[in-house]
Amino acid sequence: MSRVPGPTIADIARAAEVSTATVSHALNGTGRLAETTRRRVREVATGLGYGAPRAPRTRTLGLAVTTFAGAAWNYVAVSYFSRWLTAATSAAHARGYALTTLPADRGAEALWHTLAVDGMLLLDSPEGDPVLAALRARGIPVVFDGRPARAFPGDVWVDNDHAAATRAVLDHLAAAGARRIALHGGFGRDHYTRAVSEAYEGWCAERDRPVLPVRFDPDDAGGHAFDTLFAAPAGTVDAVHSLYDPGGRQVLAAAARHGLAIPADLLLVCASEDPGYAATQVPVTTLTLHPELTAEAAVAALIGRIESGGPTPAGEPTAPAGAATVPDGEVQVPAALTVRDSSRRAGGRV
């Protein structure tokens, strides 16, 4: 069967009302164009379904962390992502595929339109993700870490049951005696942040507990976001569940500054893959999301889509040992608590 040709550079130029040279510069990240022009041309190209006819197999997978696509941040320095990348690379190599990792900064946008890969792994894809739009327009198979904001039929994603994991953390803290638990999060627009926040608010409502949100700031090494809450009368907050890797250390710094002893005055759990939390002055209880299992499942599902010539049927993605399939194209990986001194309190049941 012959392939219907896609839009040409000239088609995009006419639709965007610019020259073909401007289109070429916008799609390839070259030239001296205004950012608004470059973005508009790429949006027009995506809307027209621009993309070269699928090339022969490259036996290469691409990977992008797109939560903050456009911001120059080093996601490889975050333990979750570094462990995910290592496991994904190993899983790809074991199946005879290379793995290309894309940078997060805005200058990488041209790659999304031209990158020669057989399929893409997208981590924490948010609403309106421009990377995803470009990949869908090009017909490149995608598998997600985290539920996509708008799932298409046949989409596959690998994730944890964040509602169940959040409730397990809160139940653990309550069993240790906590009654006023703060949630340190609300930073991203991805499914993880939304799902945990909703589960926390629901748990608090069911038990008539106060909702105490503290917004995470990756640059707040001293935990100053807690200054108002920790300076309040004793008992205003007696536990914190922090959603991101650096959050536990931010809470430790803030508690020390305000003279709060952990765990006597304040219990702490942090969702983190950082093994350093076992060696802090007070070892911190962590929630692992098992990035290695997630990465292995995502790579297996993506290669399955590529080699089958189409999407994995919804509800039937490949799941490795330790993961389970659930309806709607999800592979579910269990989360687990590693309990340490920061959430153990005399008089509590844990």
C-alpha positions as CSV (number, residue, x, y, z in Angstrom):
1,M,0.0,0.0,0.0
2,S,1.4,3.4,-0.9
3,R,1.8,6.0,1.8
4,V,-0.3,9.2,1.4
5,P,2.3,12.0,1.4
6,G,2.4,14.4,4.3
7,P,2.5,18.2,4.2
8,T,5.5,19.8,2.7
9,I,7.6,22.7,3.9
10,A,5.7,24.8,1.3
11,D,2.3,23.7,2.7
12,I,3.4,24.7,6.2
13,A,4.7,28.1,5.0
14,R,1.4,28.9,3.3
15,A,-0.6,27.9,6.4
16,A,1.7,29.9,8.7
17,E,2.0,32.8,6.3
18,V,5.8,32.8,6.4
19,S,8.6,31.9,4.0
20,T,9.9,28.3,3.4
21,A,13.2,29.4,4.9
22,T,11.4,30.5,8.1
23,V,9.7,27.1,8.3
24,S,13.0,25.3,7.9
25,H,14.7,27.4,10.6
26,A,11.7,26.9,13.0
27,L,11.6,23.1,12.6
28,N,15.4,22.6,12.8
29,G,16.1,25.1,15.6
30,T,18.4,27.3,13.4
31,G,18.3,30.9,12.3
32,R,17.5,34.0,14.2
33,L,13.7,33.8,14.7
34,A,11.5,35.4,17.3
35,E,10.5,32.7,19.8
36,T,6.8,33.5,19.1
37,T,7.4,32.9,15.3
38,R,9.3,29.6,15.9
39,R,6.6,28.3,18.2
40,R,3.7,29.3,15.9
41,V,5.3,27.6,12.9
42,R,5.8,24.4,14.9
43,E,2.2,24.5,16.1
44,V,1.0,24.9,12.5
45,A,3.3,22.0,11.4
46,T,2.0,19.8,14.1
47,G,-1.6,20.7,13.3
48,L,-1.0,19.7,9.7
49,G,0.4,16.4,10.7
50,Y,3.9,17.2,9.6
51,G,6.6,14.5,9.7
52,A,8.7,12.6,7.3
53,P,7.4,9.2,6.1
54,R,8.5,6.6,8.7
55,A,12.1,5.7,8.1
56,P,13.4,2.1,8.3
57,R,13.8,0.8,11.8
58,T,16.6,2.5,13.7
59,R,16.5,0.1,16.7
60,T,16.7,3.3,18.8
61,L,14.3,4.5,21.5
62,G,14.0,8.1,22.6
63,L,13.3,9.3,26.1
64,A,12.1,12.7,27.4
65,V,11.0,14.0,30.8
66,T,8.4,16.6,29.7
67,T,6.8,17.9,32.9
68,F,8.6,21.2,32.6
69,A,9.5,21.0,28.9
70,G,11.2,24.2,28.0
71,A,12.8,24.7,31.4
72,A,16.6,24.0,31.6
73,W,16.6,21.6,34.5
74,N,18.8,18.6,35.2
75,Y,16.3,15.8,35.8
76,V,19.2,13.3,35.8
77,A,20.2,14.6,39.2
78,V,16.9,13.5,40.7
79,S,17.2,9.9,42.1
80,Y,13.9,8.7,40.6
81,F,14.9,9.8,37.1
82,S,18.5,8.6,37.3
83,R,17.4,5.2,38.4
84,W,14.7,5.1,35.8
85,L,17.2,6.0,33.1
86,T,19.7,3.3,34.2
87,A,17.0,0.6,34.2
88,A,15.5,1.7,30.9
89,T,18.9,1.7,29.2
90,S,19.6,-1.8,30.5
91,A,16.2,-3.0,29.4
92,A,16.6,-1.5,25.9
93,H,20.1,-2.9,25.5
94,A,18.9,-6.4,26.6
95,R,16.4,-6.3,23.7
96,G,18.9,-5.0,21.1
97,Y,17.8,-1.3,21.2
98,A,19.8,1.9,21.8
99,L,18.3,4.6,24.0
100,T,18.6,8.4,23.3
101,T,17.8,10.8,26.1
102,L,16.6,14.3,25.2
103,P,17.4,17.4,27.3
104,A,14.6,19.3,28.9
105,D,15.6,22.8,27.7
106,R,13.7,24.8,25.1
107,G,16.5,24.4,22.5
108,A,15.7,20.6,22.3
109,E,12.3,21.3,20.7
110,A,13.6,20.8,17.1
111,L,14.5,17.3,18.0
112,W,10.9,16.4,18.8
113,H,10.0,17.0,15.1
114,T,13.0,15.4,13.5
115,L,14.4,12.8,15.9
116,A,15.0,9.4,14.2
117,V,13.6,6.9,16.7
118,D,11.3,3.9,16.5
119,G,9.4,4.9,19.6
120,M,9.4,7.3,22.6
121,L,9.2,7.0,26.4
122,L,7.6,10.1,27.9
123,L,7.9,10.7,31.7
124,D,5.4,12.8,33.5
125,S,3.8,14.2,30.4
126,P,1.6,17.2,31.3
127,E,-1.6,18.7,29.8
128,G,-0.8,20.4,26.5
129,D,2.6,18.6,26.2
130,P,4.2,19.9,22.9
131,V,6.5,16.9,22.7
132,L,3.6,14.5,22.7
133,A,1.7,16.6,20.1
134,A,4.7,16.4,17.8
135,L,5.2,12.7,18.3
136,R,1.5,11.9,17.7
137,A,1.5,14.0,14.5
138,R,4.5,12.0,13.3
139,G,2.9,8.6,14.1
140,I,5.7,7.6,16.5
141,P,4.7,5.0,19.1
142,V,4.7,6.4,22.7
143,V,4.6,4.7,26.1
144,F,4.2,6.9,29.2
145,D,5.5,6.9,32.8
146,G,2.4,8.3,34.5
147,R,-1.1,8.5,33.1
148,P,-1.2,11.0,30.2
149,A,-3.4,14.0,30.7
150,R,-5.6,13.0,27.7
151,A,-5.2,9.3,26.8
152,F,-5.9,8.1,23.3
153,P,-7.3,4.7,22.4
154,G,-4.5,2.2,22.5
155,D,-2.3,4.4,24.7
156,V,-0.2,2.5,27.3
157,W,1.2,3.9,30.5
158,V,3.0,2.6,33.5
159,D,2.2,4.0,36.9
160,N,1.7,3.4,40.6
161,D,-1.7,3.5,42.4
162,H,-0.9,6.9,43.8
163,A,-4.2,7.2,45.7
164,A,-3.6,3.9,47.5
165,A,0.1,4.8,48.2
166,T,-0.9,8.2,49.6
167,R,-3.5,6.6,51.9
168,A,-0.9,4.1,53.1
169,V,1.5,6.9,54.0
170,L,-1.2,8.9,55.8
171,D,-2.5,5.8,57.7
172,H,1.0,5.0,58.8
173,L,1.5,8.6,60.1
174,A,-1.9,8.5,61.9
175,A,-1.0,5.1,63.5
176,A,2.2,6.7,64.8
177,G,0.0,9.4,66.5
178,A,-0.2,12.2,63.9
179,R,-3.4,14.2,63.7
180,R,-2.4,17.3,61.6
181,I,-0.5,16.2,58.6
182,A,0.9,18.7,56.0
183,L,1.3,17.8,52.3
184,H,4.5,19.2,50.8
185,G,3.8,19.2,47.1
186,G,1.6,20.9,44.5
187,F,4.6,21.7,42.2
188,G,3.8,20.0,38.9
189,R,0.9,19.6,36.5
190,D,1.4,15.9,36.0
191,H,-0.9,13.1,37.1
192,Y,1.3,12.1,40.1
193,T,0.9,15.6,41.7
194,R,-2.9,15.7,41.1
195,A,-3.6,12.2,42.2
196,V,-1.7,12.5,45.5
197,S,-3.2,15.9,46.3
198,E,-6.7,14.6,45.6
199,A,-6.1,11.4,47.8
200,Y,-4.7,13.6,50.6
201,E,-7.7,15.9,50.6
202,G,-10.1,13.0,50.5
203,W,-8.4,11.3,53.4
204,C,-8.5,14.4,55.5
205,A,-12.2,15.1,54.7
206,E,-13.2,11.5,55.7
207,R,-11.5,12.0,59.1
208,D,-12.3,15.6,59.7
209,R,-8.6,16.5,59.6
210,P,-7.3,19.9,58.5
211,V,-5.9,20.2,55.0
212,L,-2.4,21.7,55.3
213,P,-0.8,22.2,51.9
214,V,2.8,23.5,51.7
215,R,4.0,24.3,48.2
216,F,7.3,22.7,47.2
217,D,10.0,24.9,45.7
218,P,13.1,23.1,44.3
219,D,15.3,26.0,45.2
220,D,14.2,26.2,48.8
221,A,17.0,24.2,50.3
222,G,16.3,25.7,53.8
223,G,12.7,24.8,53.8
224,H,11.5,28.3,54.3
225,A,8.1,27.4,52.9
226,F,7.4,25.9,56.3
227,D,8.4,29.0,58.3
228,T,4.8,30.2,58.9
229,L,3.4,26.7,59.7
230,F,6.3,25.7,62.0
231,A,6.2,29.1,63.8
232,A,2.6,28.5,64.7
233,P,1.5,27.3,68.1
234,A,2.7,23.7,69.0
235,G,0.4,21.1,67.5
236,T,-0.6,23.1,64.4
237,V,1.2,20.5,62.4
238,D,2.7,17.2,63.7
239,A,3.6,15.4,60.5
240,V,4.7,16.1,56.9
241,H,4.4,13.9,53.8
242,S,6.8,15.4,51.1
243,L,6.2,14.4,47.5
244,Y,9.6,15.1,45.9
245,D,13.2,14.0,46.3
246,P,14.7,17.1,48.0
247,G,11.6,17.7,50.1
248,G,12.7,15.6,53.1
249,R,15.9,17.5,53.5
250,Q,14.0,20.8,53.3
251,V,11.7,19.6,56.1
252,L,14.7,18.5,58.2
253,A,16.4,22.0,57.7
254,A,13.2,23.9,58.6
255,A,12.5,21.7,61.6
256,A,16.0,22.3,63.0
257,R,15.7,26.0,62.4
258,H,12.4,26.1,64.4
259,G,13.6,23.8,67.2
260,L,11.3,21.0,66.3
261,A,12.6,17.5,67.1
262,I,12.0,14.6,64.7
263,P,10.2,12.4,65.5
264,A,9.1,13.7,68.9
265,D,7.5,16.9,67.6
266,L,7.2,16.2,63.9
267,L,6.9,12.9,61.9
268,L,8.2,12.8,58.4
269,V,7.8,10.7,55.2
270,C,9.3,11.6,51.9
271,A,8.6,10.0,48.5
272,S,12.2,9.4,47.3
273,E,14.5,7.0,45.8
274,D,17.6,8.6,47.4
275,P,19.5,6.1,49.6
276,G,21.0,9.0,51.5
277,Y,17.9,9.3,53.5
278,A,18.9,6.2,55.4
279,A,22.0,8.1,56.7
280,T,20.6,11.5,57.7
281,Q,20.9,12.5,61.4
282,V,17.4,11.1,61.8
283,P,16.9,8.4,59.2
284,V,13.9,9.4,57.0
285,T,11.0,7.1,56.1
286,T,10.7,6.9,52.3
287,L,8.1,5.9,49.9
288,T,9.6,4.2,46.8
289,L,7.7,4.2,43.5
290,H,10.0,1.5,42.2
291,P,11.4,3.3,39.1
292,E,13.3,0.2,37.9
293,L,10.1,-1.8,37.6
294,T,8.4,1.1,36.0
295,A,11.2,1.6,33.4
296,E,11.4,-2.1,32.6
297,A,7.6,-2.3,32.0
298,A,7.6,0.8,29.9
299,V,10.5,-0.4,27.7
300,A,8.8,-3.8,27.2
301,A,5.5,-2.2,26.3
302,L,7.1,0.2,23.8
303,I,9.1,-2.4,22.0
304,G,6.0,-4.6,22.0
305,R,4.2,-1.8,20.2
306,I,7.0,-1.2,17.7
307,E,7.5,-4.8,16.8
308,S,3.8,-5.6,16.5
309,G,3.4,-2.7,14.1
310,G,0.7,-1.0,16.1
311,P,-0.5,-0.1,19.6
312,T,-0.7,-2.7,22.3
313,P,-4.5,-3.4,22.8
314,A,-5.8,-1.4,25.8
315,G,-5.7,-3.5,29.0
316,E,-3.1,-5.9,27.5
317,P,0.3,-4.3,27.8
318,T,3.3,-6.3,28.8
319,A,4.1,-6.4,32.5
320,P,7.3,-7.7,34.1
321,A,7.5,-9.6,37.4
322,G,6.2,-7.4,40.2
323,A,3.8,-5.4,38.0
324,A,0.2,-6.0,37.2
325,T,-2.1,-5.0,34.3
326,V,-5.3,-3.1,34.9
327,P,-7.9,-1.8,32.5
328,D,-7.5,1.1,30.1
329,G,-3.9,0.5,29.0
330,E,-2.2,0.8,32.4
331,V,0.6,-1.3,33.8
332,Q,0.5,-0.8,37.5
333,V,3.7,-1.0,39.7
334,P,3.4,-1.2,43.5
335,A,4.8,1.5,45.8
336,A,6.3,0.6,49.1
337,L,7.2,2.2,52.4
338,T,10.6,1.9,54.0
339,V,10.0,2.8,57.6
340,R,12.8,4.5,59.5
341,D,13.1,6.6,62.7
342,S,11.5,9.8,61.3
343,S,8.0,8.3,61.4
344,R,8.3,6.2,64.6
345,R,7.1,7.9,67.8
346,A,6.9,6.5,71.3
347,G,3.2,5.9,72.1
348,G,2.3,5.4,68.5
349,R,1.4,2.0,67.1
350,V,4.2,1.9,64.5
